[in-house]
Amino acid sequence: MSNPRPPEIRALAGARAIPPLVLVLFHFCEGHGYRGATWFDLPVGRGYLWVEFFFALSGFILTYVYGARVAEFWGGKAFVPFLKSRLSRLYPLHLAMLLLMLAMVVVLRAVAAHYHYVSIYDEPWHPIVNWQGFVASAFLVQAWNLFGYLSWNGASWFVSVEWLLCLLFPFYLFVARGRWLAALALILGGGIALTLLARTGYGLDLTFHNGIYRGMADFAIGVGLAMIFREVKTRGDALPDIAFTFAQIAALIALGLALYDTGWARTPLDVLTAFAEIALIFTLAWDRGALAALFTTRPFRFFGEISYAVYIGQLVVLQMARHAQLHWLPAPADIVFGRPWAQWQPVWHWTVPFLVLLGAVLWGWLIFVLIERPAAAMLKGGTRLSSRPSAARAGTHGDAV
């Protein structure tokens, strides 16, 4: 692991900012209903597809960073330090949220028993909170097709798949030694796999079952794109910035058409959104162009840095919002600020998703500062973490989610 790291791709670090925010809105609306407006519901209803962005981004960045170290990985010299580095990023927050969720289950079930109502953890739509799922989650294997349900922190299925991809990374890296044909084979194979998975009846919304294959396919495309990037980077460097701006605009137009012109979510057409998101990664990889410049600004860099914390911590906020909706909100006839609560419903209907989003961001920032950053520094031997994500961290949502 003595080889110097390549330069950080700052635009990709900043691009991580948006997906977790869309995912929070998606998870909220799935549990509380959509807003009845096409401009909002269509992109939010496909929020789960931003997982494709993160899996592919992970494959791209990890290959970009470690692509020259194949011999070190297969010789054992680099693989163990790599896994330790990934665990230091993935596991502390995952474990903290798992333990916090255990405490919430105990407390809110006790409160429900005291007031004689059904706890949210005993509703049929809630992730199953049994001991088998807890043990599997503790070992990060809960999404390896072991169960027919989401378990405990439902969002952590992504981390479970990401950990599997880390274990499989030397095999991807072995293929990454090749050039054009190997790269095209990975991209084509991953694209075909995604297309087939999207035809299983749930679109690409696959998590506890077949989420591992979804992750492998996205990751393969990301690895293949990193290989092509390696081959064409010099020629790309010679292009003017406007060429990258046009490429990024084209990717955004493709993404907009996929979101707004392919009907509702969970259909085979999910792959069009996935491919547009993944294409966006490639257009940003040179750190040039108008969109790349936007993603390198301070706000995007900040939200990109806390993106994993926002993603993995969101269920705590969502569950508290669910509990509040069921047990804390006023009755329709109750007077609130001089009006019956029922009259506030149109305003509340649009306000509450963004209040939940704000809560998820604040909570994500808090656990990033108090848990993720210090834990990663400690597990990496006390090395002080920069306020800017490293190149290795830039590709992941927990890897990333």
SETI-40707 format. One record per residue: x, y, z of N, C-alpha, C in turn. Coordinates in steps of 0.2 Angstrom, whole numbers, padded with zeros to 4 digits, always signed. Each point is the difference from the previous one (the first is absolute). Layout:
<recs>
XYZXYZXYZ/...
</recs>
This chain:
<recs>
+0004-0006+0000-0004+0006+0000+0004+0006+0000/+0007-0001-0002+0004+0006+0000+0000+0005-0006/-0004-0003-0005-0001+0004-0006-0004+0006+0002/+0002+0006-0003-0003+0006+0001-0007+0000-0003/-0005+0003+0004-0007+0000-0003+0000+0005-0005/-0005-0001-0005-0001+0005-0006-0004+0006+0003/+0000+0005-0003-0003+0006+0002-0008-0001+0001/-0002+0003+0006-0008-0001+0001-0004+0003-0006/-0005-0003-0001-0005+0003-0005-0005+0003+0004/+0001+0007+0001-0004+0004+0004-0008+0000-0002/-0001+0000-0006-0007+0001-0003-0004-0006+0002/+0003-0006+0000-0003-0006+0002-0001+0000+0008/+0004+0002+0004-0001+0001+0007-0006+0004+0001/-0001+0006-0003-0005+0004+0001-0007-0002-0003/+0001-0005-0005-0006-0003-0003-0004-0004+0004/+0004-0003+0006-0004-0004+0004-0005+0004+0005/+0000+0006-0001-0004+0004+0005-0008-0001-0002/-0002+0000-0006-0007+0000-0001-0003-0007+0001/+0003-0006-0002-0004-0006+0000-0003-0002+0007/+0004+0001+0006-0003-0002+0006-0006+0005+0002/+0000+0006-0003-0006+0004+0002-0006-0002-0004/+0001-0003-0006-0006-0002-0004-0002-0007+0003/+0004-0004+0003-0001-0006+0003-0004+0001+0006/+0001+0005+0004-0004+0002+0006-0007+0001-0002/-0001+0004-0005-0006+0002-0002-0004-0006-0003/+0003-0004-0003-0003-0006-0003-0002-0005+0006/+0004-0001+0005-0002-0004+0005-0006+0003+0004/+0000+0007+0001-0005+0003+0004-0007-0001-0004/+0001+0001-0007-0007+0000-0004-0002-0007-0001/+0004-0005+0000-0002-0007+0000-0004-0002+0006/+0002+0003+0006-0004-0001+0006-0006+0004+0002/+0000+0006-0003-0005+0005+0002-0004+0003-0006/+0002-0003-0006-0004+0002-0006+0004+0006-0004/-0001+0000-0007+0003+0005-0004-0005+0006+0000/+0003+0005-0003-0003+0007+0001-0005+0002-0005/-0001-0004-0005-0005+0001-0006+0002+0005-0005/+0006+0001-0001+0003+0005-0005+0005-0004-0004/-0001+0000-0006+0005-0004-0005+0007+0002+0001/+0001+0007+0000+0007+0003+0000+0004-0003+0006/-0004-0001+0006+0003-0003+0006+0000-0008+0000/-0006-0002-0001-0001-0008+0001+0005-0004-0005/+0000+0002-0006+0004-0005-0005+0007+0000+0002/+0004+0005+0001+0007-0001+0002+0001-0003+0007/-0004+0002+0005+0000-0003+0007-0002-0007+0000/-0005-0002-0004-0002-0007-0001+0005-0005-0002/+0005+0003-0004+0005-0004-0002+0007+0001+0004/-0001+0003+0006+0006+0001+0004+0004-0006+0001/-0003-0006+0000+0004-0006+0002+0005-0001-0005/+0000+0003-0006+0004-0001-0006+0007+0004+0001/+0000+0004+0005+0006+0004+0001+0005-0005+0004/-0002-0006+0002+0005-0005+0002+0004-0002-0005/-0003-0001-0007+0004-0001-0005+0006+0004-0001/-0001+0007+0001+0005+0005-0001+0006-0002+0005/-0002-0001+0006+0005-0001+0006+0004-0007-0002/-0003-0005-0001+0003-0006-0002+0005+0000-0006/-0002+0004-0005+0004+0001-0006+0006+0005+0002/-0002+0005+0004+0005+0005+0002+0005-0004+0004/-0002-0004+0004+0005-0004+0005+0005-0004-0005/-0003-0004-0005+0004-0004-0004+0005+0005-0004/-0002+0006-0002+0004+0004-0004+0006+0003+0004/-0002+0002+0006+0005+0004+0004+0005-0006+0003/-0002-0005+0002+0004-0005+0003+0005-0003-0006/-0002-0001-0006+0004-0002-0005+0005+0006-0002/-0003+0006+0000+0005+0006-0001+0005+0000+0005/-0001-0001+0006+0005+0001+0005+0005-0006+0001/-0003-0006-0001+0004-0006+0001+0002-0004-0006/-0002+0002-0006+0000-0003-0006+0008-0002-0002/+0004+0003+0003+0007-0002-0002+0003-0005+0005/-0004-0002+0005+0003-0004+0005-0003-0007+0000/-0001-0003-0006-0003-0007+0000+0005-0005+0003/+0006+0000-0002+0005-0005+0003+0000+0001+0008/-0001+0006+0003+0000+0001+0007-0006-0003+0003/-0006+0000-0003-0006-0003+0002+0001-0007+0000/+0002-0003-0006+0000-0007+0000+0005-0003+0004/+0006+0004+0001+0005-0003+0004-0001+0001+0008/-0006+0003+0002-0002+0000+0007+0003+0007+0003/+0004+0003-0003+0003+0006+0003-0005+0006+0001/-0004+0001-0005-0005+0006+0000-0007-0002+0002/-0002-0006+0000-0007-0002+0001-0002+0001+0007/+0004-0002+0005-0002+0000+0007-0001+0008+0002/+0006+0004-0002-0001+0007+0002-0006+0003-0004/-0001-0002-0006-0006+0003-0003-0007-0002+0003/+0000-0006+0003-0007-0002+0003+0000+0004+0007/+0006+0001+0003-0001+0004+0006-0002+0007-0001/+0003+0003-0005-0002+0007-0002-0007+0000-0002/-0003-0005-0003-0007+0001-0002-0004-0001+0006/+0002-0005+0004-0004-0001+0007+0000+0006+0004/+0005+0003+0000+0001+0007+0004-0005+0005-0002/-0002-0001-0006-0004+0005-0003-0008-0002+0000/-0001-0007-0001-0006-0002+0000-0003-0002+0007/+0004-0003+0004-0003-0004+0006-0002+0004+0006/+0004+0005+0002-0002+0004+0006-0007+0003+0000/-0002+0003-0005-0006+0003+0000-0006-0005-0001/+0002-0005-0004-0005-0006+0000-0001-0003+0007/+0005-0001+0003-0001-0003+0007-0004+0004+0005/+0002+0007-0001-0003+0005+0005-0007+0000-0001/-0002+0000-0007-0007+0001-0001-0004-0007+0001/+0003-0006+0000-0003-0006+0001-0001+0000+0008/+0005+0002+0004-0001+0000+0007-0006+0005+0002/+0001+0006-0003-0005+0005+0001-0007-0002-0001/-0001-0004-0006-0006-0003-0002-0003-0005+0005/+0005-0004+0003-0002-0004+0005-0003+0003+0006/+0003+0006+0002-0002+0004+0006-0007+0003-0002/-0001+0002-0006-0007+0003-0002-0005-0005+0000/+0002-0007-0002-0005-0005+0000-0003-0001+0008/+0005-0001+0004-0001-0001+0007-0004+0005+0003/+0002+0007-0001-0004+0005+0003-0007+0001-0003/+0000+0001-0006-0007+0001-0003-0005-0006+0000/+0003-0006+0001-0005-0005+0001-0002+0000+0008/+0004+0002+0004-0002+0001+0007-0005+0006+0001/+0001+0005-0004-0005+0006+0000-0007-0002-0003/+0001-0004-0005-0006-0003-0004-0004-0004+0005/+0003-0004+0004-0003-0005+0005-0003+0004+0005/+0003+0006+0002-0003+0004+0006-0006+0003-0002/+0000+0003-0006-0006+0004-0003-0005-0005-0004/+0001-0006+0000-0004-0005-0003-0002+0001-0008/+0006+0001-0003-0001+0001-0008+0006-0005-0003/-0001-0001-0006+0005-0004-0004+0006+0004-0001/+0006-0003+0001+0006+0004-0001+0002+0000-0008/+0003+0005-0002+0002+0000-0007+0004-0006-0002/+0003-0003+0004+0005-0006-0001-0004-0006-0001/-0007+0000+0002-0004-0006-0001-0005+0001-0006/+0001+0005-0004-0004+0001-0005+0002-0004-0006/-0004-0003-0005+0002-0004-0005+0005+0003-0005/+0000+0006-0001+0004+0004-0005+0007+0001+0003/+0001-0001+0006+0007+0002+0003+0005-0006-0001/+0007+0002-0001+0005-0005+0000+0000-0004+0006/+0001-0007-0001-0001-0005+0005+0006+0001+0005/-0002+0000+0006+0005+0001+0006+0001-0006+0004/+0003-0005-0003+0001-0006+0004+0007-0001+0001/+0002-0005+0004+0007-0001+0002+0004-0003-0006/-0003-0004-0004+0004-0002-0006+0002+0006-0004/-0005+0004-0001+0002+0006-0004+0005+0004+0003/+0000+0001+0007+0005+0004+0003+0007-0003+0000/+0000-0007+0001+0007-0003-0001+0003+0001-0007/-0005-0001-0005+0003+0000-0007+0002+0008-0001/-0004+0004+0002+0002+0007-0001+0007+0002+0004/+0001-0003+0005+0006+0001+0004+0006-0002-0004/-0001-0005-0004+0005-0003-0004+0000+0002-0008/-0005+0005-0001+0000+0003-0007-0002-0005-0005/-0004-0005+0002-0002-0005-0006-0008+0000+0000/-0003+0005+0002-0008-0001+0000-0003+0001-0006/+0004+0002-0005-0003+0001-0007+0003-0005-0005/+0003-0005+0003+0003-0005-0005-0005-0006-0001/-0006+0002-0002-0006-0005-0001-0001-0005+0005/+0001+0002+0006-0001-0004+0006-0007+0000+0002/-0004+0006+0000-0006+0001+0002-0005+0002-0005/-0006-0001+0001-0005+0003-0005-0003+0006+0003/+0004+0005+0003-0003+0006+0003+0006+0004+0001/-0002+0007+0001+0005+0005+0003+0001-0001+0007/+0006+0001+0003+0001-0001+0007+0003+0006+0003/-0003+0001+0006+0002+0006+0004+0001+0006-0004/+0006+0003+0000+0001+0006-0004+0000-0002-0008/-0006+0001-0003-0001-0002-0006+0005+0003-0005/+0002+0006+0001+0005+0003-0005+0006-0003+0000/+0002-0004+0005+0006-0003+0001+0001-0006-0005/-0005-0002-0004+0001-0005-0005+0005+0002-0005/+0000+0006-0001+0005+0003-0005+0008-0001+0003/+0001+0001+0006+0006-0001+0003+0002-0007+0000/-0005-0005+0001+0002-0007+0000+0002-0002-0007/-0003+0003-0005+0002-0002-0007+0007+0003-0002/+0001+0006+0003+0006+0004-0001+0006-0004+0003/-0001-0003+0006+0005-0004+0003+0001-0006-0004/-0005-0003-0003+0001-0006-0005+0005+0002-0006/-0002+0006-0002+0004+0002-0006+0007+0002+0002/+0001+0002+0006+0007+0001+0002+0004-0007+0000/-0004-0005+0003+0004-0007+0000+0001-0002-0007/-0004+0001-0005+0000-0002-0007+0005+0005-0004/+0002+0005+0003+0004+0005-0004+0006-0003-0004/+0004-0004+0003+0006-0003-0003-0002-0003-0007/-0006-0003+0000-0002-0003-0007-0001+0005-0005/-0004+0005+0002-0001+0006-0005+0006+0003-0002/+0005+0001+0005+0006+0003-0001+0004-0004-0005/+0000-0007+0001+0003-0004-0005-0002+0001-0007/-0006+0000-0001-0003+0002-0007+0002+0007-0002/+0001+0004+0005+0002+0007-0002+0007+0001-0003/+0004-0005+0000+0006+0000-0003+0000+0001-0007/-0006-0003-0003-0001+0001-0007-0001+0006-0003/-0002+0001-0006-0001+0006-0003-0007+0001-0003/-0001+0001-0006-0006+0002-0003-0005-0006+0000/+0002-0006-0002-0004-0005+0000-0003-0002+0007/+0005+0000+0005-0002-0002+0006-0005+0005+0003/+0002+0006-0001-0005+0006+0002-0007-0001-0003/+0000-0001-0006-0007+0000-0003-0003-0006+0002/+0003-0006+0001-0003-0006+0003-0003+0001+0007/+0003+0004+0004-0002+0002+0007-0007+0004-0001/+0001+0005-0004-0006+0005-0001-0006-0004-0003/+0002-0004-0006-0006-0003-0003-0003-0005+0005/+0004-0004+0003-0002-0005+0005-0004+0003+0005/+0002+0005+0003-0003+0004+0006-0007+0003-0003/+0000+0002-0006-0006+0003-0003-0005-0005-0001/+0002-0006-0003-0005-0005-0001-0003-0003+0006/+0005-0001+0005-0003-0002+0007-0005+0005+0003/+0001+0006+0000-0005+0005+0002-0006+0000-0004/+0000-0001-0006-0006-0001-0004-0004-0006+0001/+0003-0005+0002-0003-0006+0002-0003+0000+0007/+0004+0003+0004-0003+0001+0007-0006+0005+0000/+0000+0005-0004-0005+0004+0000-0007-0003-0003/+0001-0006-0003-0006-0003-0002-0003-0005+0005/+0002+0000+0006-0002-0005+0005-0007+0002+0003/-0003+0006-0002-0006+0002+0003+0000+0005+0005/+0006+0002+0002+0001+0006+0005+0005+0005-0003/+0001+0000-0007+0005+0005-0002+0006-0002+0003/+0004+0005+0001+0007+0000+0003-0001+0001+0008/-0006+0000+0003-0001+0001+0007+0001-0007+0003/+0007-0002+0000+0002-0007+0003+0004+0002+0006/-0001-0003+0006+0004+0002+0006+0002-0007+0003/-0004-0002+0005+0001-0006+0003+0001-0007-0004/-0004+0000-0006+0000-0005-0004+0003+0002-0007/+0006-0003-0002+0003+0002-0006+0003+0007-0001/+0000+0003+0006+0004+0007+0000+0007-0002-0001/+0003-0005+0002+0007-0002-0001+0001+0000-0008/-0004-0003-0004+0001+0000-0007-0001+0007-0003/-0004+0004+0003-0001+0007-0003+0007+0004+0002/+0002-0001+0006+0007+0003+0001+0005-0002-0004/+0001-0007-0001+0005-0002-0004+0000+0002-0007/-0006+0001-0003-0001+0002-0007+0002+0008+0000/-0002+0004+0004+0001+0007+0000+0008+0001+0001/+0003-0004+0005+0007+0001+0001+0004-0002-0006/-0002-0005-0003+0003-0003-0006+0000+0006-0006/-0005+0003+0000+0000+0006-0005+0004+0006+0002/+0000+0001+0007+0005+0005+0002+0007-0002-0001/+0002-0006+0001+0007-0002-0001+0002+0000-0008/-0005-0002-0004+0001+0001-0007+0001+0007-0002/-0004+0005+0002+0001+0007-0001+0006+0003+0002/+0003-0003+0006+0006+0003+0002+0006-0003-0004/-0001-0006-0003+0005-0002-0005+0000+0004-0006/-0006+0002-0003+0000+0004-0006+0003+0007+0002/-0002+0002+0006+0003+0007+0002+0007+0000+0000/+0003-0006+0002+0007+0000+0000+0003+0000-0007/-0003-0003-0005+0002+0000-0006-0001+0006-0004/-0005+0004+0001-0001+0006-0004+0001+0007+0004/+0003-0001+0006+0000+0006+0004+0005+0005-0003/+0005-0002-0003+0005+0005-0003-0003+0004-0006/-0004-0004-0004-0004+0003-0005-0005+0005+0002/-0003-0002+0006-0005+0004+0003+0002+0006+0002/+0006+0000+0003+0004+0006+0003+0001+0005-0005/+0000-0002-0006+0002+0005-0006-0007+0004-0002/-0006-0003+0002-0006+0003-0002-0001+0007+0004/-0004+0005-0003-0002+0006+0004-0005-0002+0005/-0001+0005+0005-0004-0001+0005-0008-0001-0002/-0001+0004-0006-0007+0000-0002-0002-0007-0003/+0005-0004-0002-0002-0007-0002-0003-0004+0006/+0003+0001+0006-0002-0004+0006-0007+0003+0002/-0001+0007-0001-0006+0003+0002-0006-0003-0004/+0001-0001-0007-0005-0003-0004-0001-0007+0002/+0005-0004+0001-0001-0007+0002-0004+0000+0006/+0001+0004+0005-0003+0000+0006-0008+0002-0001/-0001+0005-0004-0007+0002-0002-0003-0006-0003/+0003-0003-0004-0003-0006-0004-0002-0005+0005/+0005-0002+0005-0002-0005+0005-0006+0002+0004/+0000+0007+0002-0006+0002+0004-0006+0000-0004/+0000+0001-0007-0006+0000-0004-0003-0007+0000/+0005-0005-0001-0002-0007+0000-0003-0002+0007/+0003+0002+0005-0003-0001+0007-0007+0003+0000/-0001+0006-0002-0006+0003+0001-0005-0004-0004/+0001-0002-0006-0004-0004-0004-0002-0006+0003/+0005-0003+0003-0001-0007+0003-0005+0001+0006/+0001+0005+0004-0004+0001+0006-0007+0002-0002/-0001+0005-0005-0007+0003-0001-0003-0003-0006/+0003-0004-0004-0003-0003-0006-0001-0007-0001/+0001-0004+0006-0001-0007-0001-0005-0003+0005/-0004+0004+0002-0006-0002+0005+0003-0001+0007/-0004-0004+0004+0001+0000+0007+0006-0005+0001/+0002-0001+0006+0006-0004+0002-0001-0007+0000/+0005-0004+0001+0000-0007+0001-0002-0004-0006/+0003+0002-0006-0002-0003-0006+0007-0001-0004/+0000-0004-0005+0006-0002-0004+0004+0007-0002/-0004+0005-0001+0003+0006-0002+0004+0004+0005/+0001-0003+0006+0004+0002+0005+0007+0001-0002/+0002-0005-0005+0007+0000-0002+0002+0007-0004/-0005+0003-0003+0002+0006-0003+0002+0006+0005/-0003+0000+0005+0002+0005+0006+0007-0002+0002/+0001-0007+0001+0006-0002+0003+0006+0001-0005/-0001-0001-0006+0005+0001-0005+0002+0008-0001/-0005+0004+0001+0001+0007-0001+0004+0002+0006/-0002-0002+0006+0004+0002+0006+0007-0002+0000/+0001-0007-0003+0007-0002+0000+0004+0004-0005/-0003+0002-0006+0003+0004-0005+0003+0006+0003/-0004+0003+0005+0002+0006+0003+0006+0000+0003/+0001-0006+0003+0007-0001+0004+0006+0001-0005/-0001-0003-0006+0006+0000-0005+0001+0007-0002/-0006+0004-0001+0001+0007-0002+0003+0005+0005/+0000-0002+0006+0002+0004+0006+0008-0002+0001/+0002-0006-0002+0006-0003+0002+0006+0005-0002/+0000+0004-0004+0006+0005-0002+0000+0006+0004/-0005+0001+0005+0000+0006+0004-0001+0006-0004/-0003+0000-0006+0000+0006-0004-0008+0000-0002/-0002+0006-0003-0006+0001-0002-0004+0004+0005/-0006+0003-0002-0004+0004+0005-0003-0004+0006/-0002-0006-0002-0003-0004+0006+0005-0002+0005/+0006-0002-0003+0005-0002+0004+0002+0006+0005/+0001+0006-0003+0001+0006+0004-0005+0001+0006/-0006-0001-0002-0005+0001+0005+0001-0005+0006/+0001-0007-0002+0001-0005+0005+0006+0001+0004/+0005+0004-0002+0006+0001+0004-0001+0006+0005/-0006+0004+0000-0001+0005+0004+0000-0002+0007/+0000+0004+0005+0001-0002+0007-0007-0003+0003/-0006+0002-0002-0006-0003+0002+0000-0008-0002/+0001-0001-0006+0000-0007-0003+0005-0004+0003/+0006+0003+0001+0006-0004+0003-0002-0002+0008/-0004+0005+0003-0002-0002+0007-0005-0005+0000/-0005+0001-0004-0005-0006+0000+0002-0006-0003/+0005+0000-0004+0003-0006-0003+0004-0004+0006/+0003+0004+0004+0004-0003+0005-0004-0003+0006/-0006+0003+0001-0005-0003+0005-0005-0005-0003/+0001-0001-0007-0006-0004-0003-0001-0007+0003/+0006-0003+0002-0001-0007+0002-0004+0000+0007/+0002+0005+0004-0004+0001+0007-0007+0002-0001/-0002+0004-0005-0007+0001-0002-0003-0006-0002/+0003-0004-0004-0003-0006-0003-0001-0005+0006/+0005-0002+0003-0001-0005+0005-0004+0002+0006/+0000+0006+0002-0004+0002+0006-0007+0002-0001/-0002+0000-0007-0007+0003-0001-0005-0004+0003/+0000-0006+0001-0005-0004+0003-0002+0002+0007/+0005+0002+0004-0002+0003+0006-0005+0006+0000/+0002+0004-0005-0005+0006-0001-0006-0002-0002/+0000-0004-0005-0006-0003-0003-0005-0003+0005/+0003-0004+0004-0004-0004+0005-0003+0005+0005/+0004+0005+0002-0003+0005+0005-0005+0004-0004/+0000+0001-0006-0005+0004-0004-0006-0005+0000/+0001-0006-0001-0006-0005+0000-0004+0000+0007/+0004-0001+0005-0002+0000+0007-0004+0007+0001/+0003+0005-0002-0003+0007+0001-0007+0000-0004/+0000-0002-0006-0006+0000-0004-0006-0003+0004/+0002-0006+0002-0005-0005+0003-0003+0003+0007/+0005+0003+0004-0002+0001+0007+0001+0007+0003/+0003+0004-0004+0002+0007+0003-0004+0005-0004/-0002-0001-0006-0003+0006-0004-0007+0001+0003/-0003+0007-0001-0006+0001+0003-0006-0003-0004/-0005-0001+0003-0006-0003-0003-0003+0006-0005/-0004-0002-0005-0002+0005-0005-0004+0006+0003/-0003-0001+0005-0004+0005+0003+0004+0004+0005/+0005-0002+0002+0004+0004+0005+0002+0007-0003/+0000+0005+0004+0002+0007-0003+0008+0001+0001/+0003+0002-0006+0007+0001+0000+0001+0007-0003/+0003+0004+0004+0001+0007-0003-0007+0003-0002/-0005-0001+0003-0007+0003-0001-0004-0003-0005/+0002-0006-0003-0003-0003-0005-0001-0008+0001/-0005-0003-0002+0000-0008+0001+0006-0003-0004/+0003-0005+0003+0006-0003-0003-0002-0003-0007/-0006-0001-0001-0002-0003-0007+0001+0005-0005/+0000+0007+0002+0001+0005-0005+0007+0001-0002/+0004-0002+0005+0008+0000-0002+0002-0005-0004/-0004-0005-0001+0002-0006-0004+0003+0001-0007/-0002+0004-0004+0003+0002-0006+0007+0002+0000/+0001+0005+0005+0007+0002+0002+0004-0005+0003/-0002-0004+0004+0003-0005+0004+0002-0005-0005/-0004-0002-0005+0001-0005-0005+0007+0001-0004/+0001+0007-0001+0006+0001-0004+0006+0002+0005/-0002+0002+0006+0006+0002+0004+0003-0006+0003/-0003-0005+0002+0003-0005+0004+0005-0004-0003/+0000-0001-0007+0005-0004-0003+0007+0004+0001/-0001+0006-0001+0007+0004+0000+0002+0001+0007/-0005+0000+0005+0003+0000+0007+0003-0006+0002/-0002-0006-0003+0003-0006+0001+0007+0000-0003/+0000+0002-0006+0007+0001-0003+0004+0004+0003/-0002+0006+0003+0005+0004+0004+0002-0004+0006/-0005-0003+0003+0002-0004+0006+0005-0006-0001/+0000-0003-0006+0004-0005-0002+0007+0003-0001/+0000+0006-0003+0007+0003-0002+0003+0002+0007/-0004+0003+0004+0003+0002+0007+0003-0006+0004/-0004-0005+0000+0002-0006+0003+0006-0003-0003/+0000+0000-0007+0006-0003-0003+0006+0004+0001/+0000+0006+0000+0005+0005+0002+0003-0002+0007/-0005-0001+0005+0002-0001+0007+0003-0007+0001/-0002-0005-0003+0003-0006+0001+0007-0001-0005/+0000+0004-0005+0006+0001-0003+0006+0003+0004/-0002+0005+0004+0005+0003+0004+0002-0004+0006/-0006-0003+0003+0001-0003+0006+0003-0007+0000/-0002-0004-0006+0002-0007-0001+0004-0001-0006/-0003+0001-0006+0004-0002-0006+0007+0003+0000/+0001+0006+0001+0007+0003-0001+0005-0002+0005/-0002+0000+0007+0005-0002+0005+0001-0007-0001/-0005-0004-0001+0001-0008+0000+0004-0002-0006/-0001+0004-0006+0005-0002-0006+0007+0002+0002/+0001+0006+0003+0007+0002+0002+0003-0005+0005/-0004-0002+0005+0003-0005+0005+0001-0007-0003/-0004-0002-0005+0001-0007-0003+0005+0000-0005/+0002+0006-0003+0006+0001-0004+0006+0002+0003/+0000-0001+0007+0006+0000+0003+0001+0007+0003/-0005+0004+0001+0000+0007+0003+0002+0005-0005/+0000-0002-0007+0002+0005-0005-0006+0005+0000/+0002+0007+0000-0005+0005+0000-0004+0000-0007/-0006+0000+0000-0004+0001-0006+0000+0007-0003/+0001+0001-0006-0001+0006-0003-0007+0002-0001/-0001+0007+0000-0007+0002-0001-0003-0002-0007/+0005-0001-0004-0002-0002-0007+0001-0008-0001/-0005-0003-0003+0000-0007+0000+0006-0002-0005/+0004-0006+0002+0005-0002-0004-0003-0003-0007/+0005-0002-0004-0002-0003-0007-0004-0006+0001/+0003-0004+0005-0004-0007+0001-0007+0001+0003/-0001+0006+0004-0006+0001+0003-0005+0003-0005/+0003+0003-0005-0005+0004-0004-0004-0005-0004/+0001-0006+0000-0004-0005-0004-0005-0003+0003/-0001+0001+0007-0004-0004+0003-0006+0004+0004/-0006-0004+0001-0005+0003+0004+0000-0004+0007/+0004-0004+0001+0001-0004+0005+0006-0004-0002/+0000+0000-0006+0005-0001-0005+0004+0006-0001/-0019-0002-0001+0000+0002-0002+0001+0000-0001/-0019+0006+0003-0005-0001+0002+0005+0005+0001/
</recs>
